[in-house]
Amino acid sequence: MFFLKHLQDHFLHAPQVTLEALGTMFSSARLVMAWLAACAREVGAHGAPVAWHTPLGLPIVQPYRRKARPRSGAALPGT
């Protein structure tokens, strides 16, 4: 009986440790993603594309430019 209780404790401990480790890894990944997004916003604010090479050596270019909204020449009612 002692052996089963001891084994059960280990079975409950392993998933807890795994989930804690994954939470740490993903929170770090989210911080990196936020930093990269902030960098892309800064570069995009100047109209320059963001470019890099993947680990396989493939070039990636992403133009982070805001499209201008089309303006209508019609006046709004009541203005």
mmCIF file of the N, C-alpha and C atoms, coordinates in Angstrom:
data_MODEL
# 
_entry.id   MODEL 
# 
loop_
_atom_site.group_PDB 
_atom_site.id 
_atom_site.type_symbol 
_atom_site.label_atom_id 
_atom_site.label_alt_id 
_atom_site.label_comp_id 
_atom_site.label_asym_id 
_atom_site.label_entity_id 
_atom_site.label_seq_id 
_atom_site.pdbx_PDB_ins_code 
_atom_site.Cartn_x 
_atom_site.Cartn_y 
_atom_site.Cartn_z 
_atom_site.occupancy 
_atom_site.B_iso_or_equiv 
_atom_site.pdbx_formal_charge 
_atom_site.auth_seq_id 
_atom_site.auth_comp_id 
_atom_site.auth_asym_id 
_atom_site.auth_atom_id 
_atom_site.pdbx_PDB_model_num 
ATOM 1   N N  . MET A 1 1  ? 0.819   -1.188 0.000   1.00 0.00 ? 1  MET A N  1 
ATOM 2   C CA . MET A 1 1  ? 0.000   0.000  0.000   1.00 0.00 ? 1  MET A CA 1 
ATOM 3   C C  . MET A 1 1  ? 0.872   1.264  0.000   1.00 0.00 ? 1  MET A C  1 
ATOM 4   N N  . PHE A 1 2  ? 1.948   1.254  0.785   1.00 0.00 ? 2  PHE A N  1 
ATOM 5   C CA . PHE A 1 2  ? 2.855   2.393  0.834   1.00 0.00 ? 2  PHE A CA 1 
ATOM 6   C C  . PHE A 1 2  ? 3.447   2.665  -0.545  1.00 0.00 ? 2  PHE A C  1 
ATOM 7   N N  . PHE A 1 3  ? 3.797   1.568  -1.253  1.00 0.00 ? 3  PHE A N  1 
ATOM 8   C CA . PHE A 1 3  ? 4.388   1.706  -2.583  1.00 0.00 ? 3  PHE A CA 1 
ATOM 9   C C  . PHE A 1 3  ? 3.416   2.404  -3.539  1.00 0.00 ? 3  PHE A C  1 
ATOM 10  N N  . LEU A 1 4  ? 2.145   2.050  -3.519  1.00 0.00 ? 4  LEU A N  1 
ATOM 11  C CA . LEU A 1 4  ? 1.150   2.663  -4.406  1.00 0.00 ? 4  LEU A CA 1 
ATOM 12  C C  . LEU A 1 4  ? 0.973   4.146  -4.087  1.00 0.00 ? 4  LEU A C  1 
ATOM 13  N N  . LYS A 1 5  ? 0.944   4.494  -2.814  1.00 0.00 ? 5  LYS A N  1 
ATOM 14  C CA . LYS A 1 5  ? 0.799   5.896  -2.426  1.00 0.00 ? 5  LYS A CA 1 
ATOM 15  C C  . LYS A 1 5  ? 2.019   6.691  -2.900  1.00 0.00 ? 5  LYS A C  1 
ATOM 16  N N  . HIS A 1 6  ? 3.204   6.112  -2.725  1.00 0.00 ? 6  HIS A N  1 
ATOM 17  C CA . HIS A 1 6  ? 4.442   6.759  -3.147  1.00 0.00 ? 6  HIS A CA 1 
ATOM 18  C C  . HIS A 1 6  ? 4.453   6.942  -4.672  1.00 0.00 ? 6  HIS A C  1 
ATOM 19  N N  . LEU A 1 7  ? 4.012   5.930  -5.388  1.00 0.00 ? 7  LEU A N  1 
ATOM 20  C CA . LEU A 1 7  ? 3.957   5.987  -6.843  1.00 0.00 ? 7  LEU A CA 1 
ATOM 21  C C  . LEU A 1 7  ? 2.949   7.047  -7.297  1.00 0.00 ? 7  LEU A C  1 
ATOM 22  N N  . GLN A 1 8  ? 1.819   7.122  -6.630  1.00 0.00 ? 8  GLN A N  1 
ATOM 23  C CA . GLN A 1 8  ? 0.790   8.106  -6.962  1.00 0.00 ? 8  GLN A CA 1 
ATOM 24  C C  . GLN A 1 8  ? 1.324   9.530  -6.775  1.00 0.00 ? 8  GLN A C  1 
ATOM 25  N N  . ASP A 1 9  ? 2.094   9.760  -5.730  1.00 0.00 ? 9  ASP A N  1 
ATOM 26  C CA . ASP A 1 9  ? 2.686   11.082 -5.501  1.00 0.00 ? 9  ASP A CA 1 
ATOM 27  C C  . ASP A 1 9  ? 3.588   11.487 -6.663  1.00 0.00 ? 9  ASP A C  1 
ATOM 28  N N  . HIS A 1 10 ? 4.362   10.527 -7.172  1.00 0.00 ? 10 HIS A N  1 
ATOM 29  C CA . HIS A 1 10 ? 5.249   10.810 -8.298  1.00 0.00 ? 10 HIS A CA 1 
ATOM 30  C C  . HIS A 1 10 ? 4.450   11.094 -9.564  1.00 0.00 ? 10 HIS A C  1 
ATOM 31  N N  . PHE A 1 11 ? 3.374   10.339 -9.772  1.00 0.00 ? 11 PHE A N  1 
ATOM 32  C CA . PHE A 1 11 ? 2.542   10.569 -10.950 1.00 0.00 ? 11 PHE A CA 1 
ATOM 33  C C  . PHE A 1 11 ? 1.879   11.940 -10.908 1.00 0.00 ? 11 PHE A C  1 
ATOM 34  N N  . LEU A 1 12 ? 1.551   12.420 -9.748  1.00 0.00 ? 12 LEU A N  1 
ATOM 35  C CA . LEU A 1 12 ? 0.943   13.741 -9.629  1.00 0.00 ? 12 LEU A CA 1 
ATOM 36  C C  . LEU A 1 12 ? 1.978   14.856 -9.715  1.00 0.00 ? 12 LEU A C  1 
ATOM 37  N N  . HIS A 1 13 ? 3.192   14.569 -9.295  1.00 0.00 ? 13 HIS A N  1 
ATOM 38  C CA . HIS A 1 13 ? 4.249   15.576 -9.289  1.00 0.00 ? 13 HIS A CA 1 
ATOM 39  C C  . HIS A 1 13 ? 4.775   15.862 -10.701 1.00 0.00 ? 13 HIS A C  1 
ATOM 40  N N  . ALA A 1 14 ? 4.930   14.839 -11.521 1.00 0.00 ? 14 ALA A N  1 
ATOM 41  C CA . ALA A 1 14 ? 5.515   15.002 -12.863 1.00 0.00 ? 14 ALA A CA 1 
ATOM 42  C C  . ALA A 1 14 ? 4.724   15.975 -13.741 1.00 0.00 ? 14 ALA A C  1 
ATOM 43  N N  . PRO A 1 15 ? 3.400   15.850 -13.844 1.00 0.00 ? 15 PRO A N  1 
ATOM 44  C CA . PRO A 1 15 ? 2.674   16.818 -14.677 1.00 0.00 ? 15 PRO A CA 1 
ATOM 45  C C  . PRO A 1 15 ? 2.765   18.244 -14.143 1.00 0.00 ? 15 PRO A C  1 
ATOM 46  N N  . GLN A 1 16 ? 2.773   18.388 -12.831 1.00 0.00 ? 16 GLN A N  1 
ATOM 47  C CA . GLN A 1 16 ? 2.864   19.722 -12.234 1.00 0.00 ? 16 GLN A CA 1 
ATOM 48  C C  . GLN A 1 16 ? 4.191   20.386 -12.611 1.00 0.00 ? 16 GLN A C  1 
ATOM 49  N N  . VAL A 1 17 ? 5.275   19.652 -12.494 1.00 0.00 ? 17 VAL A N  1 
ATOM 50  C CA . VAL A 1 17 ? 6.594   20.190 -12.831 1.00 0.00 ? 17 VAL A CA 1 
ATOM 51  C C  . VAL A 1 17 ? 6.662   20.507 -14.325 1.00 0.00 ? 17 VAL A C  1 
ATOM 52  N N  . THR A 1 18 ? 6.097   19.628 -15.153 1.00 0.00 ? 18 THR A N  1 
ATOM 53  C CA . THR A 1 18 ? 6.105   19.843 -16.601 1.00 0.00 ? 18 THR A CA 1 
ATOM 54  C C  . THR A 1 18 ? 5.331   21.098 -16.973 1.00 0.00 ? 18 THR A C  1 
ATOM 55  N N  . LEU A 1 19 ? 4.141   21.274 -16.396 1.00 0.00 ? 19 LEU A N  1 
ATOM 56  C CA . LEU A 1 19 ? 3.338   22.463 -16.704 1.00 0.00 ? 19 LEU A CA 1 
ATOM 57  C C  . LEU A 1 19 ? 4.011   23.747 -16.226 1.00 0.00 ? 19 LEU A C  1 
ATOM 58  N N  . GLU A 1 20 ? 4.664   23.700 -15.081 1.00 0.00 ? 20 GLU A N  1 
ATOM 59  C CA . GLU A 1 20 ? 5.387   24.879 -14.596 1.00 0.00 ? 20 GLU A CA 1 
ATOM 60  C C  . GLU A 1 20 ? 6.528   25.241 -15.550 1.00 0.00 ? 20 GLU A C  1 
ATOM 61  N N  . ALA A 1 21 ? 7.249   24.223 -16.033 1.00 0.00 ? 21 ALA A N  1 
ATOM 62  C CA . ALA A 1 21 ? 8.353   24.468 -16.966 1.00 0.00 ? 21 ALA A CA 1 
ATOM 63  C C  . ALA A 1 21 ? 7.828   25.039 -18.275 1.00 0.00 ? 21 ALA A C  1 
ATOM 64  N N  . LEU A 1 22 ? 6.731   24.506 -18.786 1.00 0.00 ? 22 LEU A N  1 
ATOM 65  C CA . LEU A 1 22 ? 6.153   25.024 -20.030 1.00 0.00 ? 22 LEU A CA 1 
ATOM 66  C C  . LEU A 1 22 ? 5.670   26.462 -19.850 1.00 0.00 ? 22 LEU A C  1 
ATOM 67  N N  . GLY A 1 23 ? 5.079   26.761 -18.702 1.00 0.00 ? 23 GLY A N  1 
ATOM 68  C CA . GLY A 1 23 ? 4.633   28.124 -18.433 1.00 0.00 ? 23 GLY A CA 1 
ATOM 69  C C  . GLY A 1 23 ? 5.787   29.099 -18.450 1.00 0.00 ? 23 GLY A C  1 
ATOM 70  N N  . THR A 1 24 ? 6.914   28.698 -17.893 1.00 0.00 ? 24 THR A N  1 
ATOM 71  C CA . THR A 1 24 ? 8.105   29.541 -17.895 1.00 0.00 ? 24 THR A CA 1 
ATOM 72  C C  . THR A 1 24 ? 8.620   29.744 -19.311 1.00 0.00 ? 24 THR A C  1 
ATOM 73  N N  . MET A 1 25 ? 8.657   28.674 -20.082 1.00 0.00 ? 25 MET A N  1 
ATOM 74  C CA . MET A 1 25 ? 9.151   28.765 -21.457 1.00 0.00 ? 25 MET A CA 1 
ATOM 75  C C  . MET A 1 25 ? 8.255   29.669 -22.297 1.00 0.00 ? 25 MET A C  1 
ATOM 76  N N  . PHE A 1 26 ? 6.946   29.502 -22.190 1.00 0.00 ? 26 PHE A N  1 
ATOM 77  C CA . PHE A 1 26 ? 6.043   30.273 -23.029 1.00 0.00 ? 26 PHE A CA 1 
ATOM 78  C C  . PHE A 1 26 ? 5.957   31.725 -22.590 1.00 0.00 ? 26 PHE A C  1 
ATOM 79  N N  . SER A 1 27 ? 6.102   32.009 -21.315 1.00 0.00 ? 27 SER A N  1 
ATOM 80  C CA . SER A 1 27 ? 6.083   33.413 -20.905 1.00 0.00 ? 27 SER A CA 1 
ATOM 81  C C  . SER A 1 27 ? 7.315   34.116 -21.455 1.00 0.00 ? 27 SER A C  1 
ATOM 82  N N  . SER A 1 28 ? 8.444   33.443 -21.500 1.00 0.00 ? 28 SER A N  1 
ATOM 83  C CA . SER A 1 28 ? 9.647   34.024 -22.095 1.00 0.00 ? 28 SER A CA 1 
ATOM 84  C C  . SER A 1 28 ? 9.452   34.231 -23.589 1.00 0.00 ? 28 SER A C  1 
ATOM 85  N N  . ALA A 1 29 ? 8.813   33.272 -24.239 1.00 0.00 ? 29 ALA A N  1 
ATOM 86  C CA . ALA A 1 29 ? 8.560   33.402 -25.676 1.00 0.00 ? 29 ALA A CA 1 
ATOM 87  C C  . ALA A 1 29 ? 7.636   34.582 -25.948 1.00 0.00 ? 29 ALA A C  1 
ATOM 88  N N  . ARG A 1 30 ? 6.635   34.790 -25.079 1.00 0.00 ? 30 ARG A N  1 
ATOM 89  C CA . ARG A 1 30 ? 5.730   35.927 -25.266 1.00 0.00 ? 30 ARG A CA 1 
ATOM 90  C C  . ARG A 1 30 ? 6.466   37.256 -25.127 1.00 0.00 ? 30 ARG A C  1 
ATOM 91  N N  . LEU A 1 31 ? 7.407   37.320 -24.203 1.00 0.00 ? 31 LEU A N  1 
ATOM 92  C CA . LEU A 1 31 ? 8.205   38.541 -24.045 1.00 0.00 ? 31 LEU A CA 1 
ATOM 93  C C  . LEU A 1 31 ? 9.037   38.822 -25.294 1.00 0.00 ? 31 LEU A C  1 
ATOM 94  N N  . VAL A 1 32 ? 9.626   37.782 -25.861 1.00 0.00 ? 32 VAL A N  1 
ATOM 95  C CA . VAL A 1 32 ? 10.414  37.944 -27.081 1.00 0.00 ? 32 VAL A CA 1 
ATOM 96  C C  . VAL A 1 32 ? 9.517   38.386 -28.234 1.00 0.00 ? 32 VAL A C  1 
ATOM 97  N N  . MET A 1 33 ? 8.330   37.788 -28.347 1.00 0.00 ? 33 MET A N  1 
ATOM 98  C CA . MET A 1 33 ? 7.395   38.163 -29.403 1.00 0.00 ? 33 MET A CA 1 
ATOM 99  C C  . MET A 1 33 ? 6.973   39.626 -29.266 1.00 0.00 ? 33 MET A C  1 
ATOM 100 N N  . ALA A 1 34 ? 6.733   40.069 -28.046 1.00 0.00 ? 34 ALA A N  1 
ATOM 101 C CA . ALA A 1 34 ? 6.343   41.467 -27.821 1.00 0.00 ? 34 ALA A CA 1 
ATOM 102 C C  . ALA A 1 34 ? 7.484   42.401 -28.209 1.00 0.00 ? 34 ALA A C  1 
ATOM 103 N N  . TRP A 1 35 ? 8.709   42.026 -27.886 1.00 0.00 ? 35 TRP A N  1 
ATOM 104 C CA . TRP A 1 35 ? 9.860   42.841 -28.242 1.00 0.00 ? 35 TRP A CA 1 
ATOM 105 C C  . TRP A 1 35 ? 10.020  42.912 -29.764 1.00 0.00 ? 35 TRP A C  1 
ATOM 106 N N  . LEU A 1 36 ? 9.867   41.786 -30.444 1.00 0.00 ? 36 LEU A N  1 
ATOM 107 C CA . LEU A 1 36 ? 9.975   41.777 -31.902 1.00 0.00 ? 36 LEU A CA 1 
ATOM 108 C C  . LEU A 1 36 ? 8.876   42.629 -32.537 1.00 0.00 ? 36 LEU A C  1 
ATOM 109 N N  . ALA A 1 37 ? 7.659   42.551 -31.995 1.00 0.00 ? 37 ALA A N  1 
ATOM 110 C CA . ALA A 1 37 ? 6.555   43.364 -32.518 1.00 0.00 ? 37 ALA A CA 1 
ATOM 111 C C  . ALA A 1 37 ? 6.842   44.848 -32.335 1.00 0.00 ? 37 ALA A C  1 
ATOM 112 N N  . ALA A 1 38 ? 7.411   45.226 -31.190 1.00 0.00 ? 38 ALA A N  1 
ATOM 113 C CA . ALA A 1 38 ? 7.757   46.626 -30.951 1.00 0.00 ? 38 ALA A CA 1 
ATOM 114 C C  . ALA A 1 38 ? 8.832   47.089 -31.933 1.00 0.00 ? 38 ALA A C  1 
ATOM 115 N N  . CYS A 1 39 ? 9.799   46.245 -32.196 1.00 0.00 ? 39 CYS A N  1 
ATOM 116 C CA . CYS A 1 39 ? 10.841  46.582 -33.176 1.00 0.00 ? 39 CYS A CA 1 
ATOM 117 C C  . CYS A 1 39 ? 10.234  46.767 -34.561 1.00 0.00 ? 39 CYS A C  1 
ATOM 118 N N  . ALA A 1 40 ? 9.338   45.858 -34.944 1.00 0.00 ? 40 ALA A N  1 
ATOM 119 C CA . ALA A 1 40 ? 8.698   45.947 -36.258 1.00 0.00 ? 40 ALA A CA 1 
ATOM 120 C C  . ALA A 1 40 ? 7.867   47.228 -36.369 1.00 0.00 ? 40 ALA A C  1 
ATOM 121 N N  . ARG A 1 41 ? 7.190   47.618 -35.288 1.00 0.00 ? 41 ARG A N  1 
ATOM 122 C CA . ARG A 1 41 ? 6.415   48.869 -35.307 1.00 0.00 ? 41 ARG A CA 1 
ATOM 123 C C  . ARG A 1 41 ? 7.319   50.070 -35.537 1.00 0.00 ? 41 ARG A C  1 
ATOM 124 N N  . GLU A 1 42 ? 8.455   50.085 -34.860 1.00 0.00 ? 42 GLU A N  1 
ATOM 125 C CA . GLU A 1 42 ? 9.391   51.204 -35.020 1.00 0.00 ? 42 GLU A CA 1 
ATOM 126 C C  . GLU A 1 42 ? 9.919   51.274 -36.444 1.00 0.00 ? 42 GLU A C  1 
ATOM 127 N N  . VAL A 1 43 ? 10.307  50.133 -36.986 1.00 0.00 ? 43 VAL A N  1 
ATOM 128 C CA . VAL A 1 43 ? 10.824  50.107 -38.353 1.00 0.00 ? 43 VAL A CA 1 
ATOM 129 C C  . VAL A 1 43 ? 9.720   50.490 -39.324 1.00 0.00 ? 43 VAL A C  1 
ATOM 130 N N  . GLY A 1 44 ? 8.529   49.947 -39.112 1.00 0.00 ? 44 GLY A N  1 
ATOM 131 C CA . GLY A 1 44 ? 7.396   50.251 -39.980 1.00 0.00 ? 44 GLY A CA 1 
ATOM 132 C C  . GLY A 1 44 ? 6.979   51.699 -39.926 1.00 0.00 ? 44 GLY A C  1 
ATOM 133 N N  . ALA A 1 45 ? 7.171   52.345 -38.800 1.00 0.00 ? 45 ALA A N  1 
ATOM 134 C CA . ALA A 1 45 ? 6.816   53.754 -38.668 1.00 0.00 ? 45 ALA A CA 1 
ATOM 135 C C  . ALA A 1 45 ? 7.648   54.626 -39.610 1.00 0.00 ? 45 ALA A C  1 
ATOM 136 N N  . HIS A 1 46 ? 8.799   54.131 -39.992 1.00 0.00 ? 46 HIS A N  1 
ATOM 137 C CA . HIS A 1 46 ? 9.674   54.865 -40.906 1.00 0.00 ? 46 HIS A CA 1 
ATOM 138 C C  . HIS A 1 46 ? 9.511   54.388 -42.344 1.00 0.00 ? 46 HIS A C  1 
ATOM 139 N N  . GLY A 1 47 ? 8.566   53.484 -42.584 1.00 0.00 ? 47 GLY A N  1 
ATOM 140 C CA . GLY A 1 47 ? 8.281   53.013 -43.939 1.00 0.00 ? 47 GLY A CA 1 
ATOM 141 C C  . GLY A 1 47 ? 9.249   51.971 -44.464 1.00 0.00 ? 47 GLY A C  1 
ATOM 142 N N  . ALA A 1 48 ? 10.111  51.453 -43.620 1.00 0.00 ? 48 ALA A N  1 
ATOM 143 C CA . ALA A 1 48 ? 11.080  50.456 -44.071 1.00 0.00 ? 48 ALA A CA 1 
ATOM 144 C C  . ALA A 1 48 ? 10.536  49.045 -43.835 1.00 0.00 ? 48 ALA A C  1 
ATOM 145 N N  . PRO A 1 49 ? 10.809  48.108 -44.737 1.00 0.00 ? 49 PRO A N  1 
ATOM 146 C CA . PRO A 1 49 ? 10.367  46.730 -44.502 1.00 0.00 ? 49 PRO A CA 1 
ATOM 147 C C  . PRO A 1 49 ? 11.263  46.051 -43.461 1.00 0.00 ? 49 PRO A C  1 
ATOM 148 N N  . VAL A 1 50 ? 10.729  45.042 -42.809 1.00 0.00 ? 50 VAL A N  1 
ATOM 149 C CA . VAL A 1 50 ? 11.497  44.242 -41.851 1.00 0.00 ? 50 VAL A CA 1 
ATOM 150 C C  . VAL A 1 50 ? 11.987  43.012 -42.614 1.00 0.00 ? 50 VAL A C  1 
ATOM 151 N N  . ALA A 1 51 ? 13.289  42.764 -42.591 1.00 0.00 ? 51 ALA A N  1 
ATOM 152 C CA . ALA A 1 51 ? 13.864  41.662 -43.359 1.00 0.00 ? 51 ALA A CA 1 
ATOM 153 C C  . ALA A 1 51 ? 14.817  40.846 -42.491 1.00 0.00 ? 51 ALA A C  1 
ATOM 154 N N  . TRP A 1 52 ? 14.846  39.542 -42.727 1.00 0.00 ? 52 TRP A N  1 
ATOM 155 C CA . TRP A 1 52 ? 15.763  38.649 -42.022 1.00 0.00 ? 52 TRP A CA 1 
ATOM 156 C C  . TRP A 1 52 ? 15.900  37.364 -42.815 1.00 0.00 ? 52 TRP A C  1 
ATOM 157 N N  . HIS A 1 53 ? 16.783  36.487 -42.372 1.00 0.00 ? 53 HIS A N  1 
ATOM 158 C CA . HIS A 1 53 ? 16.958  35.176 -42.989 1.00 0.00 ? 53 HIS A CA 1 
ATOM 159 C C  . HIS A 1 53 ? 16.572  34.103 -41.978 1.00 0.00 ? 53 HIS A C  1 
ATOM 160 N N  . THR A 1 54 ? 15.863  33.086 -42.437 1.00 0.00 ? 54 THR A N  1 
ATOM 161 C CA . THR A 1 54 ? 15.471  31.978 -41.577 1.00 0.00 ? 54 THR A CA 1 
ATOM 162 C C  . THR A 1 54 ? 16.694  31.117 -41.284 1.00 0.00 ? 54 THR A C  1 
ATOM 163 N N  . PRO A 1 55 ? 16.590  30.191 -40.324 1.00 0.00 ? 55 PRO A N  1 
ATOM 164 C CA . PRO A 1 55 ? 17.720  29.284 -40.064 1.00 0.00 ? 55 PRO A CA 1 
ATOM 165 C C  . PRO A 1 55 ? 18.120  28.462 -41.295 1.00 0.00 ? 55 PRO A C  1 
ATOM 166 N N  . LEU A 1 56 ? 17.183  28.276 -42.242 1.00 0.00 ? 56 LEU A N  1 
ATOM 167 C CA . LEU A 1 56 ? 17.516  27.559 -43.474 1.00 0.00 ? 56 LEU A CA 1 
ATOM 168 C C  . LEU A 1 56 ? 18.155  28.457 -44.527 1.00 0.00 ? 56 LEU A C  1 
ATOM 169 N N  . GLY A 1 57 ? 18.279  29.755 -44.214 1.00 0.00 ? 57 GLY A N  1 
ATOM 170 C CA . GLY A 1 57 ? 18.893  30.691 -45.134 1.00 0.00 ? 57 GLY A CA 1 
ATOM 171 C C  . GLY A 1 57 ? 17.921  31.352 -46.104 1.00 0.00 ? 57 GLY A C  1 
ATOM 172 N N  . LEU A 1 58 ? 16.623  31.167 -45.892 1.00 0.00 ? 58 LEU A N  1 
ATOM 173 C CA . LEU A 1 58 ? 15.638  31.772 -46.773 1.00 0.00 ? 58 LEU A CA 1 
ATOM 174 C C  . LEU A 1 58 ? 15.408  33.228 -46.379 1.00 0.00 ? 58 LEU A C  1 
ATOM 175 N N  . PRO A 1 59 ? 15.407  34.123 -47.367 1.00 0.00 ? 59 PRO A N  1 
ATOM 176 C CA . PRO A 1 59 ? 15.179  35.532 -47.041 1.00 0.00 ? 59 PRO A CA 1 
ATOM 177 C C  . PRO A 1 59 ? 13.688  35.809 -46.799 1.00 0.00 ? 59 PRO A C  1 
ATOM 178 N N  . ILE A 1 60 ? 13.396  36.589 -45.790 1.00 0.00 ? 60 ILE A N  1 
ATOM 179 C CA . ILE A 1 60 ? 12.024  36.986 -45.462 1.00 0.00 ? 60 ILE A CA 1 
ATOM 180 C C  . ILE A 1 60 ? 11.992  38.513 -45.450 1.00 0.00 ? 60 ILE A C  1 
ATOM 181 N N  . VAL A 1 61 ? 11.008  39.079 -46.124 1.00 0.00 ? 61 VAL A N  1 
ATOM 182 C CA . VAL A 1 61 ? 10.813  40.534 -46.120 1.00 0.00 ? 61 VAL A CA 1 
ATOM 183 C C  . VAL A 1 61 ? 9.343   40.792 -45.850 1.00 0.00 ? 61 VAL A C  1 
ATOM 184 N N  . GLN A 1 62 ? 9.063   41.540 -44.808 1.00 0.00 ? 62 GLN A N  1 
ATOM 185 C CA . GLN A 1 62 ? 7.689   41.884 -44.466 1.00 0.00 ? 62 GLN A CA 1 
ATOM 186 C C  . GLN A 1 62 ? 7.556   43.398 -44.430 1.00 0.00 ? 62 GLN A C  1 
ATOM 187 N N  . PRO A 1 63 ? 6.763   43.946 -45.349 1.00 0.00 ? 63 PRO A N  1 
ATOM 188 C CA . PRO A 1 63 ? 6.562   45.387 -45.324 1.00 0.00 ? 63 PRO A CA 1 
ATOM 189 C C  . PRO A 1 63 ? 5.514   45.758 -44.278 1.00 0.00 ? 63 PRO A C  1 
ATOM 190 N N  . TYR A 1 64 ? 5.934   46.392 -43.228 1.00 0.00 ? 64 TYR A N  1 
ATOM 191 C CA . TYR A 1 64 ? 5.015   46.840 -42.177 1.00 0.00 ? 64 TYR A CA 1 
ATOM 192 C C  . TYR A 1 64 ? 4.657   48.295 -42.458 1.00 0.00 ? 64 TYR A C  1 
ATOM 193 N N  . ARG A 1 65 ? 3.760   48.493 -43.406 1.00 0.00 ? 65 ARG A N  1 
ATOM 194 C CA . ARG A 1 65 ? 3.319   49.834 -43.745 1.00 0.00 ? 65 ARG A CA 1 
ATOM 195 C C  . ARG A 1 65 ? 1.827   49.911 -43.532 1.00 0.00 ? 65 ARG A C  1 
ATOM 196 N N  . ARG A 1 66 ? 1.377   51.043 -43.086 1.00 0.00 ? 66 ARG A N  1 
ATOM 197 C CA . ARG A 1 66 ? -0.066  51.242 -42.918 1.00 0.00 ? 66 ARG A CA 1 
ATOM 198 C C  . ARG A 1 66 ? -0.636  51.750 -44.225 1.00 0.00 ? 66 ARG A C  1 
ATOM 199 N N  . LYS A 1 67 ? -1.735  51.130 -44.618 1.00 0.00 ? 67 LYS A N  1 
ATOM 200 C CA . LYS A 1 67 ? -2.405  51.575 -45.832 1.00 0.00 ? 67 LYS A CA 1 
ATOM 201 C C  . LYS A 1 67 ? -3.243  52.807 -45.511 1.00 0.00 ? 67 LYS A C  1 
ATOM 202 N N  . ALA A 1 68 ? -3.185  53.775 -46.403 1.00 0.00 ? 68 ALA A N  1 
ATOM 203 C CA . ALA A 1 68 ? -3.990  54.981 -46.224 1.00 0.00 ? 68 ALA A CA 1 
ATOM 204 C C  . ALA A 1 68 ? -5.452  54.640 -46.490 1.00 0.00 ? 68 ALA A C  1 
ATOM 205 N N  . ARG A 1 69 ? -6.317  55.159 -45.654 1.00 0.00 ? 69 ARG A N  1 
ATOM 206 C CA . ARG A 1 69 ? -7.746  54.943 -45.859 1.00 0.00 ? 69 ARG A CA 1 
ATOM 207 C C  . ARG A 1 69 ? -8.225  55.835 -46.991 1.00 0.00 ? 69 ARG A C  1 
ATOM 208 N N  . PRO A 1 70 ? -9.052  55.286 -47.877 1.00 0.00 ? 70 PRO A N  1 
ATOM 209 C CA . PRO A 1 70 ? -9.580  56.146 -48.943 1.00 0.00 ? 70 PRO A CA 1 
ATOM 210 C C  . PRO A 1 70 ? -10.527 57.188 -48.352 1.00 0.00 ? 70 PRO A C  1 
ATOM 211 N N  . ARG A 1 71 ? -10.406 58.397 -48.792 1.00 0.00 ? 71 ARG A N  1 
ATOM 212 C CA . ARG A 1 71 ? -11.253 59.480 -48.289 1.00 0.00 ? 71 ARG A CA 1 
ATOM 213 C C  . ARG A 1 71 ? -12.331 59.777 -49.319 1.00 0.00 ? 71 ARG A C  1 
ATOM 214 N N  . SER A 1 72 ? -13.507 59.965 -48.810 1.00 0.00 ? 72 SER A N  1 
ATOM 215 C CA . SER A 1 72 ? -14.632 60.295 -49.662 1.00 0.00 ? 72 SER A CA 1 
ATOM 216 C C  . SER A 1 72 ? -14.779 61.803 -49.707 1.00 0.00 ? 72 SER A C  1 
ATOM 217 N N  . GLY A 1 73 ? -15.126 62.334 -50.875 1.00 0.00 ? 73 GLY A N  1 
ATOM 218 C CA . GLY A 1 73 ? -15.327 63.767 -51.011 1.00 0.00 ? 73 GLY A CA 1 
ATOM 219 C C  . GLY A 1 73 ? -16.723 64.204 -50.608 1.00 0.00 ? 73 GLY A C  1 
ATOM 220 N N  . ALA A 1 74 ? -17.582 63.218 -50.290 1.00 0.00 ? 74 ALA A N  1 
ATOM 221 C CA . ALA A 1 74 ? -18.971 63.552 -49.933 1.00 0.00 ? 74 ALA A CA 1 
ATOM 222 C C  . ALA A 1 74 ? -19.027 64.072 -48.503 1.00 0.00 ? 74 ALA A C  1 
ATOM 223 N N  . ALA A 1 75 ? -19.845 65.084 -48.284 1.00 0.00 ? 75 ALA A N  1 
ATOM 224 C CA . ALA A 1 75 ? -20.022 65.638 -46.942 1.00 0.00 ? 75 ALA A CA 1 
ATOM 225 C C  . ALA A 1 75 ? -21.022 64.780 -46.165 1.00 0.00 ? 75 ALA A C  1 
ATOM 226 N N  . LEU A 1 76 ? -20.774 64.640 -44.886 1.00 0.00 ? 76 LEU A N  1 
ATOM 227 C CA . LEU A 1 76 ? -21.696 63.895 -44.025 1.00 0.00 ? 76 LEU A CA 1 
ATOM 228 C C  . LEU A 1 76 ? -22.935 64.736 -43.753 1.00 0.00 ? 76 LEU A C  1 
ATOM 229 N N  . PRO A 1 77 ? -24.103 64.100 -43.655 1.00 0.00 ? 77 PRO A N  1 
ATOM 230 C CA . PRO A 1 77 ? -25.309 64.858 -43.340 1.00 0.00 ? 77 PRO A CA 1 
ATOM 231 C C  . PRO A 1 77 ? -25.185 65.567 -42.000 1.00 0.00 ? 77 PRO A C  1 
ATOM 232 N N  . GLY A 1 78 ? -25.637 66.803 -41.936 1.00 0.00 ? 78 GLY A N  1 
ATOM 233 C CA . GLY A 1 78 ? -25.608 67.549 -40.691 1.00 0.00 ? 78 GLY A CA 1 
ATOM 234 C C  . GLY A 1 78 ? -24.301 68.265 -40.428 1.00 0.00 ? 78 GLY A C  1 
ATOM 235 N N  . THR A 1 79 ? -23.373 68.257 -41.398 1.00 0.00 ? 79 THR A N  1 
ATOM 236 C CA . THR A 1 79 ? -22.103 68.965 -41.182 1.00 0.00 ? 79 THR A CA 1 
ATOM 237 C C  . THR A 1 79 ? -22.048 70.240 -41.962 1.00 0.00 ? 79 THR A C  1 
# 
